[in-house]
Amino acid sequence: MTRDGPPRTRGLLLAAPSSASGKTVVTLGLLRALSDRGVAVAAAKSGPDYIDPQFLAAAARGCCVNLDAWAMSTERLRALASRSDLLLVEGAMGLFDGAPPNGRGSAGDLAAILGLPVVLVVDASRTGHSIAPLVQGFVDWRADLHVAGVILNRVGSPRHETMLRRALADARVAVLGAVPRVEALRLPSRHLGLVQAHEHATLEAHIETAAMTVEAHVDVAAIAAAARTIETGPTDGERTTGLPPLGQHIAVASDVAFAFAYPHMLDDWRRTGASFSFFSPLADEPPRCDADAIFLAGGYPELHGGRLAAAERFKTGLRDAAAAGALIYGECGGYMVLGDGMVDGDGTYHAMAGLLPLTTSFARRQRVLGYRRLTAWEGLPWAGPLAGHEYHYATTTKTGGVPALFAARDAEGAALDAMGLRVGRMMGSFAHVIDRASEG
């Protein structure tokens, strides 16, 4: 945007009563439809999700940031929201679902902080007249939120749509669209959520189909008009204090096995003068030898155990970097790859880099999920307190003999076992660090 004064961004939140309501596909269609109309539209995702933002970025023909009302300060949220003329934010789970014990950090909290009106995407496939009290309950639940309208999703027939619209005739909310059930719009998923966007062979066609469906069944202009000017901060958070870079030249692992890196974190590092090089462990590429730091993000290494075990140039490159004194930091999947070995879901053992005394396994999966307050024992990779999130199915079968990386508490403040491992300047944990911990 080129104009005098602070940036003025209009925005709205696409949310739902619960997960699996189809709001991602509707949001994809809206983003592409607005982009095709020449609207300068940007995408954001509420919460710590890594996978949905890949789809949202593709649909918006740009990038997608995470806006996390639990982990980020109000200043940070407002700064990251200053991105375009129109910001469409996809909620996570249900509108009021957040961290225990009281739902803090929900999409509803984010809408209240930024002043975002809410468009409610309701899965109508198994409901009729009962949709009215459901929608009215969401409209009335919080006085600090404005529900601007509802999109009926997965409508079974024109007769079904007429029934739903009549049921909502007396509700104090506009029906902005009725999207039919289209099986071709369903996105494939796996244990952490959707299959990643760059693994979707027909992604562009899928987004175009979603856009055509939305154009045909949703009042796109009315949704754009429902957006409100939101209180924002400096563009892209340029005056916020983020986490300092891991080094001056950071080698970042980047492929389908290591794709879970937050854009705002990389942007923070870039603004402070750090440079990047990217390498693919799956292609057996080593990190650049002049890098003084290496970042192994999370992802799905368990799906590629054999290729990673055979990637000798990659593993040798890590060991050479460690011997040269580079800081090597791994999160979740990246942490597992720094260990001695990993057992996949079929029970096959794959030798990893051997830089940390750690063996992990997917043979007996156990879901671990939740926000974390973290403090690094030695101030590396960052001095705390830090806000993070943990979501994985791996179990640890062997560890010990070296210091832990983080002291940890859950979202309710209860102490957890120490997390991660550290050997000199090699370190990692199952936590994904999001930002400096905000107050409260």
N, C-alpha and C positions, 0 to 999 in steps of 0.2 A: 504494500500500500504506500502511496506517495501522497501525503497530505500534511498540513500543519497540525501541531499539537500531538498528544499521545495517540497511539493507534486505537481505533474504535472497531472492535470485533463484535458481530452479532453471533449468537449461538443458541443451540438447543440440544437437549438430551433425548436420545431414543432409548427408552427403558421398557421393562416388561414386568408382569407380576411374578414371574419365576424364570429360571433357566429353561432352555430348550423351547422357547416360544417363537423362535425364528427371527429374532431381532437383528442378528448379524446379516442375514440375507436381505432383509428390508433395508438396513442401513447401507449395504453395498449398492443396492439398486438406487437409493436416493442420492448417494454420493456421485455415482456415475451419471445419473440423470441430470443433476445440477451442473456437473462439470461439462456435460454435453451441451447444456444451455448457455455456457459461457460464464457461469458463476465462479468466482474465485473462492472455492470451497476447500476446507481443510478437515482432516479427520483426527479424532482422538478417541482413546479407549479409557474408560474408568477402571481403575484397579491395576493389579500387577500382571495382567495377561501379556504374554509374548506372541501368541499365535494369531489371535484376531487382528492385531494391528497390521500384520503382514497383508491380510486381505483388504483391510480398510485403506491402507496406503495405495495398493494397486487400483482400487476402485476410484480413489480421489486423484490418481495420477500424481502423487506426491509422497509425502511421508506421513507417519502417524505417531503421535506422542502418547505416552501414558499420563493420565491425570489421576493421582492416587490420593484420595482425601484422608486416608489413614496415615500414609507415610510421608506426605509432603506438606509443607507449610502453606498457609494461604498466599503468601507472597510468591512462592514457587508456582502454585497452581495458576495464579493470575498471570504470571510471566509466561508460562508455557501456553496459556490460552491465547496469547497475542500473536496469532499466526496468519490470519487471512481475513477477508471480509466476512465470511460465514464459516462458523465452526460447528460441525456435527460430531457429537460425542456419543459413542455407544456405551450404554451401561453394562454392568456385570451382574450376573445372577438376577435376582429380583430387585426392584427399585429400592427397597429398604433393607436388603441383605448386606451385612457388613461383618466386621470382626466381633467376636464375643467380648463382653457379655451383652452389649446393648446395640449392636449393629453399626458401631462407629466406622466411618470410612465408606459407607454405602454410596451408590450412585445418587441417591436422594440427598445425602450430605454434600456431595460435589455440586449438585444442582443448586442447593441453597447457598453455598459459598460463592459461586460464580454468578448467581442470578439467572440460571438457565431454565427456561420453560421446558416442560416435559411432554413428549409425545409418547403415549403408552401403546406398545405393540402387544396385542392380546391374541394368544392362540385360541381361536374360536372353534376349533375342529370338533370339540366334544362338549359344546355348550350351546344353549339356546337363550331363552328369556333370562336365565340366571346370570347372563353377562352383565345385566344392569347393576345389581348390587355389588358385583365384583369391581366394576369400573368406578362406581360411585364411592366405594370404600377407599380406593386409591386417590380419588379426587379430594376427599375430605380428610385424609389421615393426618396431613401436616399443613399447618397454616402458612409455613414459610415456603411452600412449593406451589407452583402454578402448573396444573396439567392443562396444556393448551389443546389437546385433542387425542383421539385414539385411532389407531390403525387396526382394523380387524384382519387377522392373518389366518391363513389356511381355511378359508371359507369354503364350504362344501358345494354350494350351488347358488344360483340367483335367488331361489326361494329361501335358502338359509340366510343369505345376506339381507333380504327384506325383513325376515324375522328379527335378526339382530338389530337392524337399524330401528325398527319399531320399538323394540325393547329399550333402546337407548334414547328414545325421543324425548323423554322427560329428564334425562340426565343433564347435568350442567357441564357438558363437554361436547365438542364437535367431533363427529365421525369424519376423519380426513381421508379415509380410504378403506377398501375391502379387497384384500389380496387373496385370490383363489389358491387352493391347494395345488401346488405344482411339484411333483416328485422330482423332476429334473433339477430343482433348485436346492435340494438337500446336499449338504457338504459332508464329505467323508471325515470320520473321526477316529482317534485312537485314545490311549489311556490318559493323556494330559489335555485332551481337547481335540480340536480340529486337526486334520493332517495339514502340515505347513503349506502356505500358499505356493512356494516355489517347488513343491512336490505335486501340485495339482496340474496335470498335463493340459487341461482345457480351461484354465482359470479365466483367461480373457473372454472366452465365449460364455462362460458361466456368469461373469459380471455383466456382460452385455444382455444376456437373457434376463437377469435380475432387473437391470435398468429398464428394459422394454416392458416387463411385467409391472413394475412400479409406475411407469409412465401411463400405462393403460388403466390402472386400478387405484391410483393414489393421486390426490390433489397436490402435486409437487409445489405449485406456486403458493398454495395456502400454507404449506409446511414452512417454506422459506420465509413467508411473511410473518409466521408465528415466532420466529427467532427474535430475541431481544438483545439490545446492546448490553454487553457484560463488562463489569469492572475488571480491567486488565492491568498488567504491569509492563515493564520493559520487554520489548520483543525478544522472544526465545529465552527469556530468563537471563539476559546479559548482565544484569546487576545483582542477581542472586548469588549466594555463596554455595556452590556445589562442592562435590568431592574433588580434591586435587588429582591430577593425573598420576598413574602408576610410575611413569617415567617421562623422559623427554621424547623418546621414539618408542612407541608402543606397537609391538607386533600383535595383531588381533586375529585369532583363529576365526574363520568365516566360511562355513559351508552348511549343508543340511544337518550335520551332526552338531554344529556349534553356532546356532543362530539366535540364541536368546540373550541379546545385549540391548540394554535400554538406549534409545537414541539420545535422550537428554543427557545421559552420562557421557557418551562419546562427544556430544556437542560441548559439554562443560570442559572436557579435556582439551578439545580443539581450541576453544576460546582462550585458554590459558597458555597456548603456545605449543602444546604437544603435537607431534607429527605421528602419522600412522602408516603402517604397512599391513597388508592382509595376506593371509596364507590359508591354504586348505589342507588340513590333516588328512582328509579322505583321499586327496590326490597325492599324498605322501610328500607334501611340500614342507620344508623346515621353516621356522621363523627366520627373518633376516638376521644375519650375524651381527649387525651393528645396532640392533634393538637393545635398549637397556631395561625393557620390561616386556612381558608377554601376558596377554589376557586370553584365557580359555573360557569362553562363555558356556552356558548350559545349552542343552539341546537334547538330541536323541542318540548319544553314542552307543547305547545298548542295542540299537538296530543295525549297527555297523561294526560290531566287535571284531569280526574277522579281518576286515579291511584295516582297522586301526592297529590291530596286533601285527599286521604285515607291513605297516608303514614305518620302516626302519629309518628312513631319512628324517621323517618327522620326529620320531622318538630320540634319535641321535642329536638332532638340532636342539631339542629341549635340554638334553643332558649337557651339551656343549654350552648353551646359554647359562645353565645353572653353574657350571664350572667357571664361567667368566664373570659371575656375580650379578647377573640380571635378576630382577624381581619377577617371579613367575606366580601368577594368581589364577586359580580356577574356581568356578562356581558350578555347583551341582554336577552336571555331566562333565564339565571341564575338570572339576575336582576328582571325579572318578578316574579320569584318564591319567591324572598325575600319579595314581596309585600303582601298586604292584600288578594288580589284575582285576578283571571284571568277569563275572559269570552271567551269561545272557539268560533269557527266558527258557531256553531249551536245556540249560544246565551245562553249557560248554564254557570252559575257562579260556579267557583271552588275556595274554600278557600285555600290560600297559607300559607306561614310561618308567615306572619304578623310582620315582622321585619322592614319594611319600609312602610310609608303611601302611598301606590301605588295600583291602580287598572288598569289593562290593558285589552284590548279587541281585539278579532279578528272578532267580529260580523260585524264591518264595517272596512274592510281592507283598509289600505293606505300605499303604498310603500314609504319607506324612504331609500335613497341610496346615499352613497358618502364617500369620505375620510374626515377625521377630524383632525385638530390640537387642542390638548387638553392641558389644564393646570389645575391641581387639586388645588382647593382653599386652602387647608390645607396641601398640599404635600403628601396626602394619596389617593390612595395606592402608588403612586410614585410622586416625584417632576417632574414637567414638564420642557420644553415642550415635549409632547408626540405625536406620530403619530398613528392614529387609523382609523377605518372604521366602517360605520354604514350601516346595510342592514336588514330591517325588515318590516313586514306588520302590526304590532300591533299598536294600538292607546292607548293613555293614557286617561282614563276617570276620574281618581281621583288622585290628588297628592297635596302636599303643606304642609306648616307648618314647614318644616325642610330645612337645607341648601342644595343647589345643590352640586354635586360632581365636575363637570368640567366647566370651561369656554371653549367655543368652537368656532372654525372658520372652514369654509369649505375649499375646495382645492384652491379656488380663493382668500382666505384671508378674505372673508366677515364674519362679526360676526354673530353667531347663538345664539339662546336662550341657556341659561345655561342647561347643561345636567346632568341627574342622581339625586340621592338623597344620603344623608349621615346622619346617626344617630349614633354619637359616632364612634365606630370602625366597624359599619355595613354600607355598601355602595355598589353602583352599578350604571350602566347606560346602555343605549342601544349600546354604542360604544364598539367595540372590539379593545383593545390596541394592536398595532403591535410592536412598538419599541420606543426608544427615537427618537424624531423628528430630521431628518437630515437637513442639511443646505439647503437653497434655497426653 
